[in-house]
Each structure stands twice: as structure tokens, then as C-alpha cells.
């Protein structure tokens, strides 16, 4: 039987569109099977696999409302209508949730405040790309490429991270890096294998891909059955075994049917695409299919008008963010010890509110680190202040931590990249442990 050759490069570049077009059968090709089998053998010989989940808040999230510097008097001077109240008895439920006597979380992030109190959430303020741009597209592109100001860098920092991780590439799973998005995000583009899967139910790993067979075991139909027949008749025990193990991995995915998945520990994810992406990320982690890097995104942060304070447009979005992350944490339970979640946004918002009771494109913002090994319960970074002379270009929160140093700490202390190899992940930037903010032990 002759079949056209389908290269791994095709899958990387075409992402979810390729899989939606070709179906699950393409996933079951020899390269993917071999890598899945080797990944399974690696898991048998060691402990838990470290997972990095990157969550991009697209649209420029207002860090001054997420993590409110209520101890800075200039904050109230600049935001007379949309400022959030200090945590006082008078403010009640509309006051911020105190973090350290200077900063407080937006009240919509109450679920994250609980994790902060438990020492599992760290906050980094005044973070971002020192190379200023107020274009969403350009800023997102630069942040995802990890390029600083280099617009010609074709690959993304997460893709380069995959190549720099110490694990033998031959033992990597075909599901090593997955974006829960409709198209491959900029940060995962590059030579290393990565997949874009907008919805596991449509990807072909749900129960619908199997039908009952004799004895009550799951059978296979269509392309999947065809590939199994090829491997059943393969010459050589090694190839035959690889096929059997590869299909066993696919069966594992089918057994955790996304349509029937029940989150553990009473976790409840938000309705909508963001909640589904987090729920399915948890599902992949629990299925132990070799996932190491997951990418999730949530939009709606471009609050030019009627941003609101304790309530309103921004509060609604923050509720979804906080409840989603808290659900992921609760759902994963003990597995969270091996998972690190990083949040990021292309830039922040102006320190001063505009005439429409909103904010415009700014500079520095706040990032979160949650989960495995996080030394939480702290607000990290050097606070530059909001006085007129301290504002970037007279209008924005200044940046005191380069986002690449925030990412680099996760690369070294969570994913095991050698400090000397950080130049491969962030070319043109000198990332060293001396610049780490210490959110990981």
C-alpha cells in the first residue's frame, strides 16, 4: 500500500488546520508513534514530568488594576474615577485584597488571593518589554519571539526552549508542546515539533473515535484502523511493538473523552473558550501523554472605555481569569507540584485614565507565577513609582524587569535548561540567574 509522505514539518507549520483537514489518522504516522513510545518509556523510568503552561492575556492587561499599588498616593491622583479602594472596612467588598501592605489584588481575583495566601502564587510588577511599542501586533510578536527589538527573529521562545531542554529529543512525545489555539501561536513557531489544537473534541481523541468491539473493548474505524492494520503486519518486532504502544497512547487519550471529562476535587471551570482550554490542558496533563509545554490565551483586555473599577468590563474579564486558574489548580491537585503557570501580556495600560473612563496603550504591567515550586505570597520586582518624573515617557508605568528574565527563570529552575544555554532561548539578551526575581526556589 502506497501513501504520500507527510512530514513533521507540515504539522508544525499548519497547526490545527492540518489536523482538522487530515483527521486523527495523520497523527498516527510512524514519526509520531515512535516518539510517543519513547516518551512512555521515559516516564516509566523517572518521576513526574515538568509542565510549563503559558497564558497570554491578549490586548494589553491593566496591571495597575490587577495588582493595585494602593500604597502609592499618585495612583489615586491619576485614576480619580477608575481607581480601586484600599482594603479598608469602609471599602468593604469593593476594596482590593491586600497582599503586602502596599499592593492588593483586584477583588475579582479573590480565588487567586487564596492561592497567594497559601504561598502558591507570586506576583511580579512593572514587568514587560523595555523596547517600547504601542502596537498590539508588534508587541505580541516581539514578546512571543523573545526577541526584544529584533523583528527578524523567525522562531518563538517556547519553540527554542523545547530545543534547549536537557531531555533527549528522541524521547520526546509528539504531544510535547501543545497550543490550545486555532492556529500556531508565534511563541511555538520554529523547527521543533509543536501542535495547535483548538479543541480536543474536534481533534479526534474523544470517545467518538472508537466504537465497541468484541469483548467490550474499544475498536477503531477509518484511518486509525488502517494504520493499525499496517503495523499488525509490519516486519520486525521493533516496528510492530512501536505500533502497538503508539495505539495504546491514543487509546489513553480516548479514555479521557473531553465530552465526558469530570474535573477533580469539585473544580468548576468558567464557561466559554478560555475555560475549555484550561480544562483540556488539565486533561492532557493528567493523561500523561508527555506534555511539557502548553499555551493558552484569553483576550478582551483592551479597555479604552468604561473600564470600571471594582465592577465593570475589566472586573468581568478578571473574574474569568482568576476562576479559570483556580479551577486548573484545584483540578490538578497533587499534579500541580510539577506544573508552573506563567501569565503575560504584551504591555500594560496608561497610568492616567482617559476621558472615556478607560485606559490607553501603556508600558509595564503585572505578571503572575502559579504552581510547582513557586515561592509565592510575595510581590516581586522593583516598584518605580507613579510620580510624574518616574513615569515612562510621562504617561506609563516604567519597566524594571525585562520579561525575558521572568521567562528565563522558568526555563532554568523549572524546565532544567542550563544557564549557559539561555542565549539559545533568548538570543541577543544576557539572561543570567543574577537577574532572576526569585519566584522559584
Secondary structure, 3 states (H helix, E strand, C coil): CCCCCCCHHHHHHHHHHHHHHHCHHHHCCHHHHHHHHHHHHHHHHCCCCCEEEEEEECCCCCHHHHEECCCCHHHHHHCCCCCCECCCCCCHHHECEECCCCCEECHHHHHHHHHHHCCCEEEEEEEECCCCCCCHHHHHHHHHHCCCCCCCCCCCHHHHHHHHCCCCHHHCCCCCEEECCCCCCHHHCCCCCCEECCCHHHHCCCHHHEEECHHHCEEECHHHHHHHHHHHCCCCHHHHHHHHHHHHHHHHHHHCCCCCCCCHHHCCCCCCHHHHHHHHHHHHHHHCCCCCEEEEEECCCCCCCCCCCCCCHHHHHHHHHHHHHHHHHHHHHHHHHHEEEEEECCCCEECCCCCCCCCCECCCEEEEEEECCECCCEEECCCCCCCHHHCECCCECCCCEEHHHHHHHHHHHCCCCCHHHHHHHCCCCCCCHHHCCCCEC
